[in-house]
Amino acid sequence: MLLLSRQLHPASFPPDSSNPRMNLNSPDNLIDKNELDGFWDYPVVKPVKDIIVTGVNDGWALIKSPLKWDSTAFFVLPSIALGVYFLMIIDKPITRSLSGNKKYSDSFLVEASEIYGRNRTSELSAAGFAIAGLALNEKNLIRIGLEIYESYYFTNNINSVIKRLFGRARPYEDKGNYHFDPFNKKNNPRNSLPSGHAALSFSLSTVIASHLDNTYLKALAYTPAVLTCLSRVYQNQHWASDVFLGAAVGYFIGSFVTERHKSPEQDFFSLSIDEQGRIGVIIPVR
């Protein structure tokens, strides 16, 4: 039986308090793993419990994060909104400039860029890192895999809500860049703003880049995400303002997840093997 904690507890993975981008030091956990007992204490299911608790607490922290925004956040968000607005003004000329020549529509670079922004790419990347980490006994690889999936899940769902909220027509519909149909059907192709490919590509790249120390490698990690954004405009699937907002959503959610999990004082994972020889991943939740 799951018991929701009445008292909020410290974040599962306290972020680096010196990071000026976020203020996540306040207690904001929804579930205390110590309050889950009985079935959830069996060795085989305990790792699953820890992963679920971490995901739920991170999701709750994300929902509550607007209550903790500082002056930087209140500067960044209006800046993004202004950026989207000004890009909308010049969306048409940008689209004509980038999508006018279809010579490279079927090129490897354009096709690969589109694939990078798909749901399946993030899912397979998360699984690949996690499996590699288990095989090599590398905790950091497992951490990257779990962060990729968590960031993907949050980004994909938030992006879908925003898409339905605006219901913006896509460029190929020839209805103009100011045609909106809010609260339409979930799978309506008119849901152009923000770009899902841009959001997921930046979500993925942000998690990977956060684990790199070299500036050039960080730039390299973001290269496929930038190419994905350009390819969506080039293929006439999105306006420039769509990919700009999508990239912002993916970047900030990816940053939120990775910053929340930073803790120099404890191991992120421990691995265990039960009596049947099955490997488990134990995530400490405090």
N, C-alpha and C positions, 0 to 999 in steps of 0.2 A: 504493500500500500504506500503510495506516495504522499508524504506530508509536506505541505508548503510551510516554509519557515516564517514565523511572525516577526522575527528579528532579522534584519538584513546583515549579511556577513561580508567580510572583505572579499575583493575580487579574487577569482581563482588563480589568476596569474597577474600580479600587480605590475602595471606598466612602469617604465622608467620615469620617475617623477620629474627628471630634468628636461623631459621632452616638452617644448613649448606649444606643441600642436594640440595637445589634449589634456584634459583635466579629469582623470579617471581614478583619483586616489580615494574617493569617497566609497563607503560600503554600498554595493548595489547588486548583490547576489539574490536570486529568488529562491534557490533551493540549497539547503545544507546537506551534503552527502551523508553526514553523521546521523541525520534524522531518517535515513532510508535503511530499514533493517529487514530481517527475515530473509525472504527469497533473494534480495539484492546482495546479501553478504556471502552467497556461495562463490567460491573461487572462480568458477567458470563465467559467471555473469557480472562479477564485480567490475572488471574493466569496462564492460558495456555501460554499467551504471555511471562510472566516472566520466566517460565520454559524453553521455547524455546530460549529466549534470553540468558539465563544462559548457556544452552547447546552449542549454537553456539559460544558464547564467549570463553567457555572452549575449544572447538574444535580448534578455531582459535589460542588460546594461546598455545595449544599443537603443532600445526603446526609450530608456530614461536619459540617454545622453544629452538631449536638448536642454534638460534642466541644469546641466553642468557646463553649458557653453560659456566660454569667456569672451573677452573683447575681440580676440583674434577671430573666433568663429563668427561673430556678428559683423566682422569686416569681410571675411571670405565668402559667406553665403550671399550677401547682396552683390558682391563682385561677380560671382558665378551667374546670378540672375541677370545682371547687366550685360555680361558676356553673351548669354543666350539671346537677350533682346537685340543687341547690336548685330549679332550674327544672323538673326532672322531678317533683318533689314537687307542684308547683302547675300542671303541664301541663294537667290536665283542666279546672280552672276557667278557665284562660286560653283554652283552646280553646272552651269553652262561651260565654265572653264575646265572643270575636271572631268566631266562625263561626255564632253562633246566628241572626243576621239575614242572609239571603241576598239581600237587596234589591239590593245592588250587585255581585253576583257577575259580571254581564256588563257592568259599567261599563267605560269606556275606561281609567280609572286602574288598575283591578285587572288588566285584560287586559294593558295596557302594562307593568305591574310584573312580571307573570309572564314576558313576552317578554324583558325586560331580563336575566333570569337564565338564559336558554337558552344552550346551547353556540354556536349559530349567531350570536348577538349578539356574543359575544366574538370569534369568528372574523371576522365582517364588520367589526367595529370595528378589529381589527388590520390587516386588509387596507385598510380605508378610510384610516387614518392613514398607512400606508406608501405607498399610491398617491398620496395628496395630497402627501406629502413629496417623492416623486420628481418629481411634476408641477411643484411650486412650488420645488423645490431647497431645501427646508427640512429640515435634518438632524434637528432636534428632533422633527418629526412622524414621521419614519421611526423614530427611536428609540422613540417612544411606541408605534408600531405593533408593533415587534418585542418590546417589553416586555409589551404586552398579550397577545400570543400566547404568549410564554414563560411568563408567570404563569398564563395560562389552562391551558396544557398541564400544568404541574406541579400546579396546584390540582385539575384534573379527575381526574388519575390518583391523587393522594394521597387525595382525597375518596372515590373509588371503592373503594379498599382499606379505608378505615375503615368505609364502608357495609357491606361484606361481613363485616367483623370483628364488627360488632354485629348486623346483620340485624334491626333493630328494626321492629316493626309500625307502620304508618301509622294516623293517627286514624280514617280512614274505614273501616278494617277492624273496628272495634269490638272489639278484643282487649285494650284497655287500654294504658296508657303504659309498662308494664313487661314487655311481651311481646317476647322476643328469640329469634332463630333464627340464631346465628352461622354463618358460612362457607356461606351458601346460594348459590343460583345467581346469577350476575353480574347478570342483568336482572330479578331477583325484585323485584316492586313493594314488598316488605316492607322493602327497604333504605331506611329513613327517616332514620337518624342517621349523619352530619350531612346537612343539606339541600344538595343540589347547586346549586339556584338561589341560595341565600344565599351559598354559597362563591364561585360564579362572578361574581355581582353585586358582591360586595365586592372580589374580585380585580381586576375591571375598574375599579371606582371608585377603588381605591387607587392604581393606576398613573396614572390621569388626575389625581387630586388631588395626587400627588407632583410634578407638573409645574406646579402653580399656586402662586403666592405669596400670594394674597389669602385670608384666613381664610374670608370669606363664600363665595368661589368654591369653596373646598375643601368647605365644608359642602354647597353645592349639588351638587357632584360625588357626594357620598355619599347624597344624598336618594333617587335611584332605587333604590339598594341597600337602604336601610332600607324603602322601600315594597315592594320585592320580598319581603323577609322577612315583613312584615306580611301581604302577599297570600297567601303560602304557608300561613300559619296560618288566615287568613280563609277560604280555599278548602278547609280541612280536609285539606290535603295533608301537613302537617307539624306536629309539636309545637313549642312555643316553644323547648325545649331543642335541637331539631334545627337550627333556624335560627340560634340563638346560636352553636353549635359551628361550623356551616358558615361563618358570618360571620367567626369568628376564624381559621379555616383560610385563607379567601380574603384576609383582611387581612394576615396575617403573611407569606404567600407573596408577595403583591404587594409588600409592603414589602421583603422580602428581595431580590427581583429589582431593584427600582429603586435601593435603597441600594447594591447591589453594583456597579451601573453608573455610579455618580457619580464623576466625576473632573474637577476644575477645571483640570487641567494638560494635557489633550489633547482633540482632537476625537474625538467618538464615531464619526463616519462620514466617509468620503470617497466621492465619487461618481466613477465612471469610465465611459467609453464606449469599447467595443472597435471594431475596424476595420469591423465589420458594422453599427455604429450602435446596438448594444444597450447599455442602461444597466446598470451594476453598482453594488452597494453594498459598499464595502470597510470592514470593521470592524477597527480595529487591535487585535491581541492581543499582549500583552506578557508 
